[in-house]
């Protein structure tokens, strides 16, 4: 989850820079029929990582975390989300993707490769719109991963 926190900070910095440029943009003369405003889309994510809780014992375990992100766009946008899997904080031990069932906003997603749509719409107000993200992870199977803290990356893509 530490990686998610780093990604969140980078996303927040990028958004602030983009929105600042958008807000201070001075119109330049443009050719007839051309749109003078460049297309901009950004996502602001919370700085704290998602927390799924604790699990213990063999058998299926279900984890759930919620967050809210803010999308700012001056054109129609589409926000998509992907989950990259769970790895142990102490090293290269990962829970195999085949042992995970991940659902984002009610849609099942393949770990590591697939994006699911979270929101779409037209231009947003200047302060953006809030989009809730609910991630549910079911650790299947009878293999008990090593004890410890696990983290993963939730990838947000706004187009």
LOVOMAR-873420 format. One record per residue: x, y, z of N, C-alpha, C, O in turn; residue in three letters. Coordinates in steps of 0.05 Angstrom, whole numbers, padded with zeros to 5 digits, always signed. Each point is the difference from the previous one (the first is absolute). Layout:
<rs>
XYZXYZXYZXYZala
...
</rs>
This chain:
<rs>
+00016-00024+00000-00016+00024+00000+00017+00025+00000-00009+00022-00007unk
+00035-00025+00015+00018+00023-00001+00003+00011-00028+00001+00024-00004unk
-00001-00042-00016+00002+00009-00028-00025+00016-00007+00003+00019-00016unk
-00026-00027+00026-00025+00015-00006+00003+00028+00011-00009+00019-00012unk
+00020-00016+00036+00003+00026+00012+00018+00017-00017-00005+00024-00004unk
+00027-00035-00006+00018+00015-00017-00014+00008-00026+00003+00023-00009unk
-00019-00041-00002-00014+00006-00025-00021+00022+00005-00004+00017-00017unk
-00008-00018+00041-00020+00020+00007+00013+00028+00001-00012+00019-00011unk
+00035-00017+00023+00014+00025+00002+00007+00011-00027-00003+00024-00006unk
+00013-00042-00011+00008+00009-00028-00025+00009-00015+00001+00020-00013unk
-00023-00035+00016-00025+00008-00014-00010+00027+00010-00009+00016-00016unk
+00011-00011+00042-00008+00026+00011+00017+00022-00010-00011+00022-00007unk
+00037-00026+00006+00018+00021-00010-00006+00006-00029-00001+00024-00008unk
-00002-00044-00008-00005+00003-00029-00027+00016-00004-00001+00017-00017unk
-00019-00024+00033-00026+00013-00003+00003+00030+00007-00011+00017-00014unk
+00024-00011+00036+00003+00028+00008+00014+00016-00022-00009+00022-00006unk
+00030-00033-00005+00014+00014-00022-00019+00004-00024-00001+00021-00012unk
-00013-00042+00004-00018+00001-00023-00022+00020+00004-00006+00017-00017unk
-00007-00018+00041-00022+00018+00005+00010+00029+00002-00013+00018-00010unk
+00037-00014+00022+00011+00027+00001+00005+00011-00027-00005+00023-00006unk
+00016-00040-00012+00005+00009-00028-00027+00006-00014-00002+00019-00015unk
-00018-00035+00021-00026+00004-00013-00012+00026+00010-00011+00015-00016unk
+00013-00010+00042-00013+00024+00011+00014+00025-00009-00013+00021-00002unk
+00040-00022-00002+00014+00024-00007+00005+00003-00030+00014+00018-00008unk
-00025-00035-00007+00004+00000-00029-00012+00025-00013-00023+00006+00003unk
+00040+00008-00017-00010+00024-00014-00007-00008-00029+00016-00013-00013unk
-00039+00020+00004-00007-00007-00027+00018+00013-00021+00007+00024+00003unk
+00001-00039-00022+00016+00010-00022-00018+00001-00025-00019-00015-00002unk
+00026+00032-00016-00016-00001-00025+00003-00027-00013+00023-00011-00002unk
-00045+00000-00007+00001-00026-00012-00012+00001-00028-00016+00018-00005unk
+00023-00037-00012-00012+00001-00027-00030-00003+00001-00011-00012+00019unk
-00003+00022-00038-00029-00002-00001-00008-00029+00001+00010-00017-00014unk
-00030+00011+00031-00011-00027+00003+00016-00018+00019-00009-00022+00006unk
+00032+00031+00004+00015-00016+00019-00009+00006+00029-00008+00023+00006unk
+00010-00043+00011-00007+00004+00028+00024+00011+00014+00022-00012+00000unk
-00024+00036+00013+00023+00012+00013+00009-00012+00026+00022+00005+00009unk
-00038-00022+00003+00007-00012+00026+00011-00028-00004-00014-00017-00012unk
+00038+00011+00021+00010-00027-00003-00015-00020+00018-00008+00008+00022unk
+00005-00032-00031-00015-00020+00016+00017-00007+00025+00024-00006-00002unk
-00037+00006+00025+00013-00007+00025-00018-00019+00016-00024+00004+00002unk
+00037-00025+00009-00014-00018+00018+00019-00008+00022+00024-00006-00006unk
-00033+00005+00031+00017-00008+00022-00016-00014+00022-00024+00003+00001unk
+00038-00017+00016-00013-00013+00022+00016+00006+00026+00024-00002+00000unk
-00038+00009+00021+00011+00006+00026-00007-00023+00018-00023-00006+00004unk
+00043-00006+00008-00004-00023+00017+00008+00006+00029+00017+00017+00004unk
-00030-00030+00015+00008+00005+00028+00029-00008+00005+00011-00017-00013unk
+00002+00031+00032+00028-00006+00006+00004-00024+00018+00022-00012+00000unk
-00043+00003+00014+00004-00023+00017-00007-00026-00016-00018+00001-00017unk
+00033-00023+00023-00005-00025-00015-00027-00012+00008-00010+00005+00022unk
+00000-00023-00039-00023-00015+00006+00007-00021+00021+00022-00011+00000unk
-00040+00006+00019+00005-00020+00021-00022-00021-00002-00024+00006+00002unk
+00032-00031-00007-00019-00022-00003-00005-00015+00025-00019-00016+00001unk
+00035+00019+00020-00004-00013+00025+00018-00024+00003+00019-00004-00015unk
-00025-00013+00035+00016-00023+00007-00015-00026-00007-00025-00001+00001unk
+00040-00019-00009-00012-00026-00005+00017-00021+00015+00023+00005+00007unk
-00035-00028-00003+00015-00021+00013-00012-00027-00005-00024-00002-00006unk
+00040-00019+00008-00010-00027-00003-00002-00008-00029+00000+00017-00018unk
-00003-00043+00013-00002-00010-00027-00029+00004-00011-00018+00006+00015unk
+00015-00010-00041-00026+00003-00012-00003+00027-00013+00018+00017+00001unk
-00041-00013-00014-00005+00026-00014-00001+00023+00020-00012-00003+00022unk
+00023+00025-00029+00000+00025+00016-00010+00022-00018+00009+00003-00023unk
-00027+00014+00034-00010+00022-00016+00009+00026+00013-00001+00004+00024unk
+00010+00014-00041+00010+00026+00008-00014+00022-00016-00008-00004-00023unk
+00004+00027+00036-00014+00021-00014+00011+00027+00009+00005+00005+00024unk
-00002+00014-00043+00009+00027+00006-00015+00019-00018-00008-00006-00023unk
+00004+00030+00033-00015+00021-00015+00017+00026+00000+00014+00006+00020unk
-00017+00009-00041+00013+00026-00002-00017+00017-00019-00018-00010-00014unk
+00024+00035+00013-00013+00018-00019+00022+00016-00014+00018+00011+00013unk
-00019-00010-00039+00019+00016-00016-00016+00023-00013-00024-00001-00002unk
+00038+00021-00007-00012+00023-00013+00011+00002-00028+00024+00001-00004unk
-00042+00001-00016+00007+00003-00028-00005+00028-00008-00022+00011+00005unk
+00041+00002-00019-00003+00026-00011+00006-00002-00030+00021-00010-00008unk
-00039+00019-00009+00003-00001-00029-00015+00022-00013-00022+00007+00008unk
+00033+00004-00029-00014+00020-00016-00011-00011-00026-00010+00015-00017unk
+00011-00041+00014-00011-00014-00023-00013-00026+00011+00003-00006+00024unk
-00018-00008-00040-00011-00026+00009+00024-00018+00009+00021+00000-00012unk
-00025-00015+00034+00021-00016+00011-00011-00028+00006-00024-00006+00000unk
+00044-00012+00005-00006-00028+00008+00021-00007+00020+00024+00002-00005unk
-00032-00011+00029+00018-00009+00021-00001-00031+00001-00022-00011+00003unk
+00045-00001-00004+00002-00029+00002+00019-00008+00022+00018+00015+00007unk
-00023-00039+00005+00015-00009+00023+00010-00028-00004-00013-00017-00012unk
+00038+00011+00021+00012-00026-00001+00013-00006+00026+00008+00018+00015unk
-00005-00044-00008+00014-00009+00024+00023-00017-00008-00004-00019-00015unk
+00028+00024+00026+00024-00014-00009+00008-00024+00017+00019-00013-00006unk
-00034+00007+00027+00006-00024+00016+00012+00007+00027+00003+00023+00007unk
+00002-00044+00009+00010+00004+00028+00027-00013+00003+00004-00023-00008unk
+00015+00038+00018+00027-00010+00006+00007+00006+00029-00010+00019+00012unk
+00027-00036-00001+00008+00002+00028+00019+00024+00003+00017+00005-00018unk
-00019+00010+00040+00017+00024+00003+00029-00007+00003+00017+00017-00005unk
-00010-00041+00015+00027-00007+00005+00015-00011-00024+00024-00005+00002unk
-00037-00001-00023+00014-00011-00023-00017-00008-00023-00023+00010-00002unk
+00033-00027-00015-00013-00006-00025-00023-00020+00002-00010-00010-00020unk
+00001+00003+00045-00022-00019+00003-00026+00014-00009-00006+00021+00011unk
-00008-00033-00029-00026+00011-00009-00021-00021+00002+00005-00024-00003unk
-00029+00032+00007-00023-00018-00001-00006-00004-00030-00005+00020-00013unk
+00005-00044+00003-00005-00004-00028-00027+00012-00009-00020-00002+00014unk
+00021+00013-00038-00025+00013-00011-00023-00020-00002-00023+00007+00004unk
+00030-00032-00008-00021-00021-00002-00014-00004+00027-00022-00011+00000unk
+00035+00019+00022-00012-00004+00026-00016+00025+00009-00011+00000+00022unk
+00010+00020-00039-00014+00025+00007-00024+00004-00019+00001-00004-00024unk
-00023+00012+00036-00023+00009-00015-00004+00029+00008-00006+00006+00023unk
+00008+00012-00042-00001+00029+00005-00025+00012-00014-00004-00005-00023unk
-00011+00020+00038-00023+00014-00010+00003+00030+00006+00005+00007+00023unk
-00008+00009-00044+00002+00029+00004-00027+00012-00008-00008-00003-00023unk
-00004+00017+00041-00027+00011-00004-00020-00020-00012-00015+00006-00018unk
+00017-00030+00029-00019-00021-00008+00007-00015-00026-00015-00018-00008unk
+00037+00025-00005+00009-00014-00024+00025-00016+00005+00020+00011+00010unk
-00021-00037-00017+00024-00016+00004+00021+00008-00020-00006+00006-00023unk
+00031-00006+00032+00023+00008-00017+00022-00020+00002+00005-00011+00022unk
+00009+00005-00044+00023-00017+00001+00023+00015+00013+00005+00023-00008unk
+00008-00036+00026+00022+00013+00015+00023+00006-00019+00010-00017-00015unk
-00001+00042+00016+00024+00008-00015-00003+00009-00028+00017+00014-00011unk
-00039-00022-00003-00001+00006-00028-00024+00015-00009+00001+00014-00021unk
-00023-00016+00034-00025+00010-00010-00009+00025+00015+00003+00002+00025unk
-00014+00017-00039-00012+00024+00011-00030-00002-00001-00011-00011-00019unk
-00003+00022+00039-00029+00001-00001-00008+00029+00002+00013+00016+00014unk
-00034-00008-00028-00009+00028+00002-00011+00006+00028-00015-00016+00011unk
+00022+00039-00001-00010+00009+00026-00019+00024-00003-00019+00003+00016unk
+00024+00013-00036-00018+00024-00004+00006+00011-00028+00021-00004-00011unk
-00040+00019+00001+00003+00015-00025-00019+00023+00001-00020+00000+00015unk
+00025+00020-00031-00018+00023-00001+00011+00022-00018+00020-00004-00013unk
-00035+00026+00013+00009+00023-00015+00019+00017+00016+00010-00009+00020unk
-00006+00033-00029+00017+00018+00015-00010+00003+00029-00024+00001+00005unk
+00043+00000+00014-00007+00002+00028+00000+00030+00009+00011+00017-00014unk
-00024-00012+00037+00004+00027+00011+00029+00005+00006+00016-00019+00000unk
-00008+00043+00005+00028+00007+00005+00012-00015+00023+00024-00006-00001unk
-00039-00001+00021+00010-00016+00023-00002-00030-00005+00007-00015+00018unk
-00018+00006-00040-00001-00028-00007-00024-00014+00012-00018+00013+00012unk
+00017-00039-00016-00022-00017+00011+00013-00022+00016+00021-00010-00007unk
-00035+00001+00028+00009-00022+00016-00009-00026-00011-00023-00003-00010unk
+00041-00017+00010-00006-00026-00010+00007-00020+00022+00024-00003+00007unk
-00043-00012+00003+00006-00020+00021+00013-00025-00014-00008-00008-00021unk
+00028-00003+00035+00013-00025-00010-00002-00020+00023+00009+00005+00023unk
-00021-00028-00028-00002-00022+00019+00015-00024-00011-00007-00010-00021unk
+00027+00001+00036+00017-00022-00009-00005-00023+00019+00003+00002+00025unk
-00011-00025-00035-00004-00024+00015+00019-00022-00010+00002-00005-00024unk
+00012-00007+00043+00019-00021-00007-00008-00026+00015-00004+00001+00025unk
+00002-00022-00039-00004-00026+00013+00025-00017-00005+00007-00006-00023unk
+00006-00002+00044+00023-00017-00002-00011-00029+00002-00009-00009+00021unk
+00011-00005-00044-00011-00027-00002+00021-00021+00007+00023+00007+00006unk
-00031-00031-00007+00018-00022+00002+00007-00007+00028-00008+00012+00019unk
+00025-00033-00017+00007-00010+00026+00029+00006+00006+00010-00008+00022unk
+00004+00022-00040+00028+00007+00005+00000+00023+00019-00013+00021-00005unk
+00028-00024+00027+00002+00022+00019+00025+00016-00005+00022-00011+00004unk
-00024+00035-00013+00024+00016-00006+00015+00007+00026-00012-00001+00021unk
+00037+00008-00023+00015+00007+00024-00013+00023+00015-00011+00018-00013unk
+00014-00019+00039-00012+00022+00016+00015+00026-00005+00024+00000-00007unk
-00038+00022+00010+00013+00026-00003-00019+00019-00014-00023-00006-00005unk
+00034+00029-00002-00016+00021-00014+00004-00004-00030+00022-00005-00010unk
-00044+00009-00004+00000-00002-00029-00009+00026-00012-00017+00014+00012unk
+00028-00007-00035-00008+00025-00013-00004-00005-00030+00008-00021-00010unk
-00021+00039-00003-00005-00002-00028-00006+00027-00012-00002+00020+00014unk
+00000-00019-00040-00005+00025-00014-00027+00000-00012-00008-00018-00014unk
-00007+00039+00019-00025+00006-00013+00006+00021-00021+00009+00022+00007unk
-00013-00028-00032+00007+00018-00022-00025+00014-00010-00019-00013-00007unk
+00020+00040+00006-00022+00016-00010+00009+00013-00026+00022+00011-00002unk
-00038-00013-00018+00006+00012-00026-00024+00017-00009-00022-00009-00002unk
+00027+00035-00003-00021+00018-00009+00007+00009-00028+00022+00009-00006unk
-00041-00012-00012+00004+00007-00028-00021+00019-00009-00001+00009-00023unk
</rs>
